[in-house]
């Protein structure tokens, strides 16, 4: 696994997948053949989650190759991230509660034997231990494997899902608050109340081509129970009138200004924001911090090539700016949390057109969202 932190590499990986992997994607996507054989999946998520390439340009290229009916499963998978983001935007307290619960749990479990063995990859569950090593070394896991991993963590090792969600965010190159938090909640059985995901020995063996032995799991565990319910909080995702000569602020999940909806605006300056671990609730691994920094520098280089005045700024420095700011909306997560803490007097959010249109369909489950995908496609592709 090699994720070169540039937009050029992201586009090259996209083109290679369209030519070589897309045709058989729906049949082969659930198989995890190991970290050295990922041709059956796109491996684009580290780039999409950072906005280095966006969902629309990925979908456009896929539709230039095959029809919607042949591409439908791939397009659905691309838009899952859009759906999760929208679902969380309508229920922001899910993220807030996760952080509060995590803070309360961490001290209780810091010396827990199962927890220490889990994060060290020493559980004696062969596949799980291999995945811990893979996660730490490559900062990536196959999507199917993430489900198995979370299920083993919750139901066999009997550990809180919040600690697992934190572990993923620490190490995944494509970790984001929505997909990660809601995915772990879904496996546990509290995202869709009473519906959990139980990993099984036969399923793991089948979809890993029998790469692992010693897979003794709790395959009869009941779903976790949460008494909390979250009602939709109506939000106003609309863009203000945008005047030229404003300063634009970009966080590390929107790192492709040249493919954004705002390329026609003449911004006075662009500020690219770094958020280091001292300003995060969940500390990221050294590899993830480095990956983000390199992507930010790559965006700076591309902006400078277009003669756009830009600067990399630590998030702490934002509060010191006295000018009016336009901020590409970072979505619910650590960056938005920090913005809400500090005192910036004059700023307005800019939302992606895809998000403004798609998030209205995130009020229910994904199957409802899926019915609106043709409508989304027709509007943007």
N, C-alpha and C positions, 0 to 999 in steps of 0.2 A: 504494500500500500504506500503510495507516494502522492501526497497532495502538495503540489508546488503552489505557493501563495501568490499567484498572479491571475489576473483576468484572462490573459492569453492562454494560460494552462487550463483554466476552466472551460474556455471555448473549445480548445483542442480536445479535452476529455469529452465534452458534449458531442462534438463531431464524430469522434471515434465510436461512441456508444450508438449514435444514430445509424452509423454505417454498419456496425458489427454486432450490436447487442439488442437493438430495439425489436427486431423481427421476432425473436423468441422470448421476449421479456415476460409475457404473461404466463408462459409455461415454465420458465426456468427461475423466475425471480425469488421463489421461496427457498431455494437450495443455498446452503452455506457450504461452499467447497473449501473454505479456508482463506486466510488473508492474502495468499499469493494467487488466488484464482477468483477474481471478482467480475469477470466479463459478463456474467448474467445479470448484473445490476449496473446502474449508471454511475454510482459513487459521486454524484453531483451535490449531495446534500451539504457538505462543508462550504461549498461556494454559494448555494442558494440561500442558506441560513445567514450568510454574511452579506447578501445582496450583491455579490460579485457578478453573478448572473441572476436573472429573475425568472419567475415562473412563465411569464408570457413568451420570452424569447426561447425558452426550452420547448414549450408546447408548439410554438410556430415551426421550429425546426423539425419536430417530430411529425407534424402534419404535412410538411413539405415532402416527407419521405413516404408516409403511409396515411391512409384514410382514418377518420375519427374512430370508426368501428374497430379497426385493427389496433388503434392506439389507445383505446378507451382506458384500459387498466393502467397503463403508464401515466396518462393524463390525470387519472384519479389519484394516483400516488403522489404526483407532483403537487396537486392541490390540497392534499391532506394537511400540509403545513399551513397553507392559507386558511383552511377551515379551523384548525386548532387555534391559530392566532385570533381569529374572529370570535370563536366560542369564548376564549378567555377575556377578550376585550368587553364582552357583554356581561361577564361575571368576574370582575377584577378581584373580588375578595377571595377567590380560590387561590390565587398567587400569594396574597397577603397572609392568608391563614396557613398556607404551606410553610412560609418562612417562620411564622410564629411557632408552629408545631415543631419544625425542625430544630429551632433554638432550644425548645424545651426538652427534646428527645436526646440531643447530642451528648449532653453531660451524663445522662442516665446510661447510655450505651457505650461510652468511650472505652470502658474496660470489659465489655461483653465479649465472651470467648468466640461466639459465632460471628460477631461483627468483625473482630480482629482477623479471624481466619478468612472471612469473606473478602475483605479489602486487600488481604495479602495473597489471595489465591491459594489458600492452603486448607480447603474444606474437605479434600478427598473425593469430591465430585469432579471427575476428570474433566468433563466438558466445561463446567463452570470455572475451574481453576485456569484452564487454557484461555477462556474468554477474558478473565481478569488480566492475564498477562498481555493478551492481544490489545485490550483496551488501553492499557498503560503505555504500550510500545507504539501502537499505530494510531491511537486516539480515534478509533472507528470500530464499529461492530455492524454486522449485517442486521437488517431490520428484524428478520425472524428471530435471530439470536438475541436481540434486545428483549423480545417478549419472553423467550425461554429464561434468560438471565433474571429478569424482574420476577418471574413466577417462582423460580428457585429461591431467590432472595427472600420473597415474602412468605411463601407457603412451606418450603422445605427447611430453610434456615431460620424461619420465624423472626425475621427482622422487619422493622418499620419501613414502609415504602418510601417515606420521606428521606431516610438515610440513603436508600438506593438512588433516588432521584438526585440527591446531592452528589453522590459518587459519579453518576453519569455526567452531570454538569461540570464537574471538576476535570473530566478527562475526554469528553467527546468534542471533536472539532465542530460538529454540527449541533451541539447542544443549544437549545433555546428554551426559554421559560414555558412557552405554550406546549409544544410537542412533547417535551420531556416530562413536565409535571402532569399533564393530562394523560399521557401514555402510561405512566406508572399508576395513576389513579384507575385507569381502565383495567389494567392487569389485576389490581387489587380487588376490583369489584365495586368501587364506590363512584366511578365516573358514570357508568350505567349501573344503577343500584341493583345488586344481586347477580350481576353478570360478570364473572371473573375469567381469567385465562389461566388454565392449569397446564404447565408443561408436562409432557409424558415421555417416557423412555423410547417408545416406538416411534414417536414423531421426531424426536431429536435424531435418532439413528437414521431414519429414513431420509431426512432433509440435510444430513451432514454426510451422507454416503458411508455410514457406519465408521466414522472416524474415531468415535469415542466408545469406551466401555465404562463400567462402574457408574451407571446412571441410576442410582436408587433415590427416587423422589417421593414426596408426599403427593400422590395423584388423586387424593380424595378430600382435600381441604375445602372447607366452605369459604365463600367470599367474605372479605372483610366488611365490617359494618361501620358506617358513619352516620351520625344523627344530623349532620349538617346538610342543609339544602341551600341551593343558591338560585335566587330569582334573577331574571334578566334586569340589568340596569340600563335604561335607555341612554344612548350616547349620541352625540352630534358629530359625526365624522364628515365634516365639510371643510373645504379649503377657503381661506380668506382671499380677498383680492390681493394679488401679488404685485407689488411695485418693484421696479428695477432698483439696483444700487443698495440692496439690503445684504446683510451678511447671512450666509447659509451655514447651518450647523448640521453635520453628518456624524452619526454614531456608527459603530462597527457592524451593524446589520443592514446598512444601506450603501455599500461600498462600490457602487457603479453609477456615478453621476451621469455618465454619458449615455446610459440606457434608461435613465429616469424619466419622469413625466415633466421635468422642469428644465430641460436643456435649452429652451428658448428664452429663459429668463436671464437677464444680465445682472448677475449677483456681483456685488462689490468685492466680496471675498468669501472663501469657503473655509470653514474651520472643521478639521477632522479630529474627532474626540477620542482620546485614549482613556480607558477606565481601568486603572490598575487594581490589584487585589486589596489594597488598603481602603478602597471605596466600594467594596463588594461584600455582600453577606456570605456568599459562597466563593471561596478562593479557588481560582483556576490553576491547573497544573502549569508548570513552566512551559511545556510544549504548546499549550493552548494560548497562553499569553504571547508567546513568540509568534505563533501563527497569525494572531490578530494584528500584532504590530507590523508584521511584514505585509499583510493585506492592506493595512492603512497606508503604509509607505508606497505600495504599488498604486493605490488610488491617487496619492499625491503626485507621483511621477506622471500619471496619465493626465491629471488636471493641468500640470505645468506644461505638458506638451501641447495643450490647447490654449496656452497663455492665460490660464485662470489663476488669479492670485489665491494661494491656499497656504494653510499653516496647520501643523499638527499641534494640538493643544491638550494638555492634561485636563481632565474633567473638573479638577479643583479650580482651574483658572476661569471657568465659565462665569462664576459669580462675580468676577472682577470686571467683566465687560460692561461697558456703559451704553452700548449701542443697541438699537432694536435688532432682534434676531428672528430669523425664520428657521425653524428646526424641523428637519425630516423626522417625522414621528417614529420614535424608536420601538414602539409597542411596549406592552406590559413586561416588566423585567427590571433588572438592576439599574439600567440607565435611567429609565423613567422614575424609579424610586429615588434615585439621587437628585434628579431634577426637582422632584417634589419637596425635597428636604432643603435645598438651597434657595437663596433669594435672588432670582433673576426678574428684573422689573418688567421688561418689555420683550415678550416673545410670543410667537404664534406657531402652531404646528402646521406642517404640510403633510397631507396624507397621499399615499399612492392611489391612483385611480382604481387599480385592481382591488385594493382593500376596501375603499369606500363603497364599491359596487358589491363585492362578494360577501362582506360581513353581514349584510342584511339577511343572508340565507343561513347564518350560523346560529340561529335561535333554537334549533332543534338538533337532532342527531345527524351524523354524516350521510345517512341514506337519504335524508331529506335534502341535504346540500348537494348530493350527487345528482339529484333530479334537475338541479339548476345549472349543472356544468355546461350543457350545450348553450344555455343562455349566456353564460360567462364567456365561453369561447367565441360566440358570434359577436360579442361586443368588443373583444380585444384582439382577436386574431384575424 
